[in-house]
Amino acid sequence: MGIVLSYAFAHIIEAVILWMSMSQMYEHRYKKWVTGLIIMIGHAIMFMVFLSNNMAISMTVNNIVYILLIAVLYKVNKKAAVFWAVLFNSLISLAEVMVLFMTQYIVGIENVKSQNTLIILTVLCLCKILYFLFAQIIIIIKKKSFVKMSESIDISMALLLLILVSSLIVCMTFYSIGMKWNLEKRETIWMIISMIVLVISDILILLVNIKINERNAENQRIKLELAKERADAEYYKLEHEKNEKFEILRHDIKAHLNAMLDMGTDENIKQYILEIIEDYSIGIKTKFSKSNVLNGLLSQYMNKCSDNGINMLVDIRPDTVEYLSQTDIVALFGNMLSNAYEASCKCIATEKPYIELITKRNGSLLIIKTTNSCDIKPEKINNNYVTSKLDDKNSHGYGMKSIYNVVDKYNGSHVENYDENSREFSISIILLIEKEE
């Protein structure tokens, strides 16, 4: 009975690890509790097949159930479902083989199933914690955390991995104690409870980590929404001011024309026209694309550049940015323009700093390029450039991360380059966009 309960506990842990691991990588099709319940039912079926002691049938059923669970419960394609199902089952087998190899060739136990409940449960806990550790490493690799995070690996994830390794050491210690000493029933029960609590604690720590990441993602989404709203408000404000000044100009145009007729020289007329342009802000452009959000962002930086003596050239071709969501426009263009503006403002050696933004389309590819003056070579961490802003050390590098996230979302690529001779920094981005039928 103890053996059956131990293996039942192991299947429950496998179900929880699958649920939490897939939830870290993909979006649910249904509510979380529904997803968790269906995964538990799937593992109950796998457990009943496991009791038949037929390894071939058990492995086949495990893979089929995992493929169905992943394909039905998460927003992944069929190929990805097969890949992750086979991978997770392979990791389970790998963890079990490694632990059984250790028990057989290092400790000297030929048949673990013939041992007492404490030894069996200890071995199973070792297997599942090792599997848990493997799964988290795969998730980190899948998310490219080692490359995309400009400072280092996420601290919370690093601590989780450390806790999992510590749990392995504790279980190995319990295993050694159980093998070398004949424990009383009371001590055996306490050790079993301790291992179960240890495994559950590891899972709860991961759950807290997931919740923290979800909260951070929500905060980032709110920031993007606020930035979008500010860009919208700025655009409509500038449009209102521009329309108001044109109405005034239209009202006064007759008087201005009569004044020009009365002037004696061409030079006076030229000067008068320049004064009209300046007074009514005719030279201010507020329409760059069909996206009001992008228009608002560009108008903000046009005004900032004008006030700081920076030349800004914008060329947004038709049928380009319309394919991007508003939050992606803010995350991508907002951070690119912010970085370019900050670098241009710090230019001392460059006589006339400038920013150039070009977007164009080539078939299903959207090409975006910014070029700006940059006296100081940007810092590189993990082969990725990071900004050198001094106003917020805690958000160091997050602007570039946000850009890279949008690039990954559209299955694109990015190339950054700094030319020391011309003191010029450029970032070129290619995004894959869907063609309209």
Secondary structure as GFF3:
##gff-version 3
##sequence-region A 1 437
A	DSSP	alpha_helix	2	25	.	.	.	ID=ss1
A	DSSP	alpha_helix	32	50	.	.	.	ID=ss2
A	DSSP	alpha_helix	55	73	.	.	.	ID=ss3
A	DSSP	alpha_helix	78	101	.	.	.	ID=ss4
A	DSSP	pi_helix	102	107	.	.	.	ID=ss5
A	DSSP	three_ten_helix	112	114	.	.	.	ID=ss6
A	DSSP	alpha_helix	117	143	.	.	.	ID=ss7
A	DSSP	alpha_helix	145	148	.	.	.	ID=ss8
A	DSSP	alpha_helix	155	180	.	.	.	ID=ss9
A	DSSP	alpha_helix	185	262	.	.	.	ID=ss10
A	DSSP	alpha_helix	266	280	.	.	.	ID=ss11
A	DSSP	alpha_helix	292	307	.	.	.	ID=ss12
A	DSSP	beta_strand	311	316	.	.	.	ID=ss13
A	DSSP	three_ten_helix	321	323	.	.	.	ID=ss14
A	DSSP	alpha_helix	326	329	.	.	.	ID=ss15
A	DSSP	pi_helix	330	334	.	.	.	ID=ss16
A	DSSP	alpha_helix	335	345	.	.	.	ID=ss17
A	DSSP	beta_strand	354	362	.	.	.	ID=ss18
A	DSSP	beta_strand	365	373	.	.	.	ID=ss19
A	DSSP	beta_strand	379	381	.	.	.	ID=ss20
A	DSSP	beta_strand	384	386	.	.	.	ID=ss21
A	DSSP	three_ten_helix	393	395	.	.	.	ID=ss22
A	DSSP	alpha_helix	398	409	.	.	.	ID=ss23
A	DSSP	beta_strand	413	419	.	.	.	ID=ss24
A	DSSP	beta_strand	424	432	.	.	.	ID=ss25
###
